[in-house]
Amino acid sequence: MNFSSLGRFVGQDLRRNRRNFVFAVVGIVVGISSFVFFIGLGSGIQRVVSTEIFPLEANRIRVVPRMMQFDDAASGRVIDAAALGEFSRIPGVAAVYPRMKLAVPSTMAMVGSRIDPEEIERISRMPGVRPEWLVAVRDFNSWLEIMADGLDPRLVENDAVFGEFRDPDPGRPVPILLSKRLVELYNSGFARTRNLPPVNDILIPYLPALPLTVNDSFVSDAQVRGDKVPLQVRLVGTSHHALLGGISMPLETVRKLNRALRGERAADAYDMAVLEAESSARLTSIQEAVRALGFGIDTGQQRMAESVGFVVTLVTLGFTLISLVIVALAAVNIAHTFFMIISERRREIGLLRAVGATRRDIRVVFLGEAALVGGLGGAAGVALGTAACLAVDWLAVRLLPEFPFKPDRFFGYPWWMPVGGILIAVLFCVAGAFPPSRRASGLDPASTLTGR
């Protein structure tokens, strides 16, 4: 039986038994639509975790001084200029980005009444500003202990979109970066409860310079030795590399402050270095070389991302298995449907065998019908599941209240999801139709035609 004859025959059978097949395919549609929905939701959550909450960089590692272990007789080395030179000579390392902590405490007095009225007027012209925000800013009073570190400007050159991130000229405000996670927590919690304006790409260019007093503390004077250094700082962007619980300045600015307030040793001690590999394939050998030099690898963020991702994967897998169980039950229903059709078409099958159709031809006819039913049911399930994803996504974005890291869309749409849905539907339908097809191909022509 050639392909065109097979197609014509399968089409005729489907039309004659369309009512039976419609009822049989309902389970396939429900199962595949559930599969698409949960895979899309899991993919969307994984995207938020890996890109917003715990962003991972495939070709970078964080090197830190190794801590003394109970079973380790060798203490870790300090990251200094000599160590940075050793890092840069490791085969496969393309760039080294050091990070230095500010060695002294700092404070920031944020008193709204002290803000220049011209600055308030400038903020009022910002698109979307509410009058109550301006009142809240003028009434806002806060005294903060500020932690700070210095970042290599090359590492964050794409994040400083509202000004240059470099050591400023004397008398100019120091550019700073804030952590994207810190800003997200502020916008979704602190700002909403106090009716303050959110920090976003629209507001940042309008923000005034803020006062920062270096070598000062509201908590303990014991940490303060020497003169206080008053500065003005201005926000120029947000970054995943910025300090989570404080602010990040240009590396050279922090180096100068540490040298002036704590001496040359503090100006040559780094708390971390980010190593960029030529390719992700070189990371393993680079990590081994770093450990051989006496340093450790900071994997805290990676472990947290992997832990959250593992939980999301388990939940997604659980719901996906439920979807596949629904499809499997639908395949059992497909098998019952084909057994019933075979019982009704015994004489027709016998006639086909009598005119020359082989056992293989009979099996191919029924398996072809099952594959077509599975393909149509799978396509309908994919369409229904995608529509459900889009509808729930639209409602969730608009109706759910703001919360930390609320995404602009909750679902992901990987390219393999619709293809996988249709293939699974076809596979289960063919598997369900296989026993009936073998039974049909084994019918004796003479017995079926004589009615025995």
HELIX and SHEET records of a PDB file:
HELIX    1   1 PHE A    3  ARG A   16  1                                  14    
HELIX    2   2 ARG A   18  VAL A   48  1                                  31    
HELIX    3   3 VAL A   49  ILE A   53  3                                   5    
HELIX    4   4 ALA A   81  SER A   88  1                                   8    
HELIX    5   5 GLY A  112  ARG A  114  5                                   3    
HELIX    6   6 PRO A  117  SER A  124  1                                   8    
HELIX    7   7 PRO A  131  ASP A  139  1                                   9    
HELIX    8   8 LYS A  180  LEU A  185  1                                   6    
HELIX    9   9 TYR A  186  PHE A  190  3                                   5    
HELIX   10  10 ALA A  191  THR A  193  1                                   3    
HELIX   11  11 ILE A  204  TYR A  206  5                                   3    
HELIX   12  12 ASP A  221  GLN A  223  5                                   3    
HELIX   13  13 LEU A  251  ARG A  262  1                                  12    
HELIX   14  14 ALA A  266  ASP A  268  5                                   3    
HELIX   15  15 SER A  280  ARG A  282  5                                   3    
HELIX   16  16 LEU A  283  ALA A  292  1                                  10    
HELIX   17  17 GLY A  300  GLU A  344  1                                  45    
HELIX   18  18 ARG A  346  ALA A  354  1                                   9    
HELIX   19  19 ARG A  359  LEU A  399  1                                  41    
HELIX   20  20 TRP A  416  SER A  441  1                                  26    
HELIX   21  21 PRO A  445  THR A  450  1                                   6    
SHEET    1   A 9 VAL A 174  SER A 179  0                                        
SHEET    2   A 9 VAL A 229  SER A 239  1                                        
SHEET    3   A 9 LEU A 210  VAL A 214 -1                                        
SHEET    4   A 9 SER A 106  VAL A 111 -1                                        
SHEET    5   A 9 ASN A 141  LEU A 151 -1                                        
SHEET    6   A 9 VAL A  93  LYS A 101 -1                                        
SHEET    7   A 9 MET A 272  ALA A 277 -1                                        
SHEET    8   A 9 ARG A  60  PRO A  65 -1                                        
SHEET    9   A 9 PHE A 295  ILE A 297 -1                                        
SHEET    1   B 6 VAL A 174  SER A 179  0                                        
SHEET    2   B 6 VAL A 229  SER A 239  1                                        
SHEET    3   B 6 LEU A 210  VAL A 214 -1                                        
SHEET    4   B 6 SER A 106  VAL A 111 -1                                        
SHEET    5   B 6 ASN A 141  LEU A 151 -1                                        
SHEET    6   B 6 GLY A 246  PRO A 250  1                                        
END                                                                             
